[in-house]
Amino acid sequence: MRPRRLYGMDLIANILAIFQKGDGHVEVLTASVRKLDHLLYAIKLGSDIVTAPFGILKEWAKNGIPMPGNEYVYDSGKLQSIPYRQIDLTKKWNRYDIHHDLTVRGMERFSEDWNSLIK
């Protein structure tokens, strides 16, 4: 049986929820979004920085650079949700398990995009 794909934008929402309770020294990067809906939802969630391939930015501009309001709903389709869980942020950073397959793949795609841009 094939495992269900996880809803990656939940990961961004969860990270933002964790750090909203902090002192503001952290900025959240939503990296290398692959769809216009991801870009719009990252903006709605309040991501501090969003990176996107030129094609996504071009599509956003073609649509009039809409800014998502409270009425914007992101459709995750049949993707499995990543439930939020409170994390104690008082430990040293290297005591946390920060590995996540979506993050690793996102960083790989970001690097691919960056490398193709600077060639």
JOSUL-V926883 format. One record per run of one state. SS is the DSSP state (H for helix, E for strand, - for the rest). FROM is the first residue (numbers start at 1). TO is the last residue. If there is no record, write none. Layout:
<<SS,FROM,TO> <SS,FROM,TO>>
This chain:
<<-,1,5> <E,6,6> <-,7,7> <H,8,20> <-,21,28> <E,29,33> <-,34,35> <H,36,45> <-,46,48> <E,49,52> <-,53,53> <H,54,62> <-,63,79> <E,80,80> <-,81,92> <H,93,95> <-,96,100> <H,101,118> <-,119,119>>
